[in-house]
Structure formats: C-alpha cells, structure tokens
C-alpha cells in the first residue's frame, strides 16, 4: 500500500532536518546548500520547498534541536545543584558556555540566520 503524501512529507522533513543538523555541526550553517541536501536526501530540490518554505525554515527546525539539547544539558547540570539561586545561575552559565564551546557551529547557527 502506498504511503500518503503527508507521511512522505513528514519522513522527508525529518531526513532533511537530520542532514541539515549534521551539516551545520560539521561545517557551519553557511555550508548548507539545497542542491547538496537534496542529493543526500535522495529528493529533488523542489521537494525541499514542498516541506519547508525556505532554507531559513529548515535551519530553524535544526535550531530547535540545538535549543532542546542545550535545555537538556542545562537541566542535567542542575540535578545535583545546591538550592542556592546564585550557585544555580553560575552552574547554568558555565553549562551554557561549555555547550557553546563544544557545539560551536550549531550554537552559532542560532544567531547567524539571515
């Protein structure tokens, strides 16, 4: 039985986000090209724009994952934190900085949207 268009779009959307996220992490947001993504995803360039309005939308979808990872990392760092709000803020800021340093290209993509 053939899958419907909605299911194919959802699958392609996830594939494109996966590919964009990996490309951003390895080479930065400026390296994203629709033609390269289409080739890697096994689709046409036009198919990308059937799923995302534009490349900015795709980058924003990848950025959501970066924010989620950052949030999870900060949350984890606070699990054993003291009850002191000042200490919690220090832990959060140190965690944020470590995340930014360890995920430089993905972190920069949060701010480098054109």
Secondary structure, 3 states (H helix, E strand, C coil): CCCCHHHHHHHHHHHHHHHHHHHHHHHCHHHCCHHHHHHHHCCCHHHHHHHCCCHHHHHHHHHHHHHHHHHHHHHHHCCCCCCCHHHHHHHHHHHHHHHHHHCHHHHHHCCCCC
